[in-house]
C-alpha cells in the first residue's frame, strides 16, 4: 500500500525521501531524515519508532546496512516491516519482511533506494531509482520526477491518497517537509509537486530567517518594508 524512495544528493550532501500510499497521512509515520546522517523510510504495517532508531545508529557511525541489520535482529515483528535507508556515504540498504503485503519489490544503488508493497507490478522501485539516477538538479525536483514516473508505470495496486516530501540539509530541522495527508479524488503526488513549486524558491530564505533574520530578505507581508 506504499511506495517510496530515499536519496542523497552527492553534490550538495542533502538527504531526502518521497513517499505515497493509499493510507492517510503516510509521511507522518514513514518519513525520517537527519542532516549529515541519512534518510530512512519505515513502511508496511509501519512501526514509526524504527526510523529514529536507524538514524541514531547511522549518526553513531553505522552504515545503512549495519543499521538495518541491527534493527532487523533486535526489533519486534520485523517480518511485517519494510525499511529503506541511505547513509552519509551514499550506501543504501533495504529490508522487506516475509509478511510484507501484496506485490513487494525493491531496488537500490549508490545514493538511492526504493521499495514498495501492494504494488501494481514489480517494476515500480526500479522505475523510481532509474529515474532518480537519470535526472539532475535540485534533490526535491528529482524526487518528484521519480514519484511521477512510478505512478505512470502503475504505482500502487489501488489509488494513492496521501504523499510526502522530506528534505534535510545542514541545519537540525527539515528544510522542506511537505505533506498531503488525504486526497480522496486527486493525486496526492501532484498536490505535493504543486506545493514544492511554490516552496522551492523560498526554501533558502526560510533557512536564512532562522539563522539570522537581519540578513534575510523581506517577508513580503503588509507592514514589512
Residue, then its C-alpha position, 0 to 999 in steps of 0.5 A: x500500500x506504499x511506495x517510496x524512495x530515499x536519496x542523497x544528493x552527492x553534490x550538495x550532501x542533502x538527504x531526502x525521501x518521497x513517499x505515497x500510499x493509499x493510507x492517510x497521512x503516510x509521511x507522518x509515520x514513514x518519513x525520517x531524515x537527519x542532516x549529515x546522517x541519512x534518510x530512512x523510510x519505515x513502511x508496511x504495517x509501519x512501526x514509526x519508532x524504527x526510523x529514529x532508531x536507524x538514524x541514531x545508529x547511522x549518526x553513531x557511525x553505522x552504515x545503512x546496512x549495519x543499521x538495518x541489520x541491527x534493527x532487523x535482529x533486535x526489533x519486534x515483528x520485523x517480518x511485517x516491516x519494510x525499511x529503506x535507508x541511505x547513509x552519509x556515504x551514499x550506501x543504501x540498504x533495504x529490508x522487506x519482511x516475509x509478511x510484507x503485503x501484496x506485490x513487494x519489490x525493491x531496488x537500490x544503488x549508490x545514493x538511492x533506494x526504493x521499495x514498495x508493497x501492494x504494488x501494481x507490478x514489480x517494476x515500480x522501485x526500479x522505475x523510481x531509482x532509474x529515474x532518480x539516477x537519470x535526472x539532475x538538479x535540485x534533490x526535491x525536483x528529482x524526487x518528484x520526477x521519480x514519484x511521477x514516473x512510478x505512478x505512470x508505470x502503475x504505482x500502487x495496486x489501488x489509488x494513492x491518497x496521501x504523499x510526502x516530501x522530506x528534505x534535510x540539509x545542514x541545519x537540525x530541522x527539515x528544510x522542506x517537509x511537505x505533506x498531503x495527508x488525504x486526497x480522496x479524488x486527486x493525486x496526492x503526488x501532484x498536490x505535493x509537486x504543486x506545493x514544492x513549486x511554490x516552496x522551492x524558491x523560498x526554501x533558502x530564505x526560510x533557512x536564512x530567517x532562522x539563522x539570522x533574520x537581519x540578513x534575510x530578505x523581506x517577508x513580503x507581508x503588509x507592514x514589512x518594508 
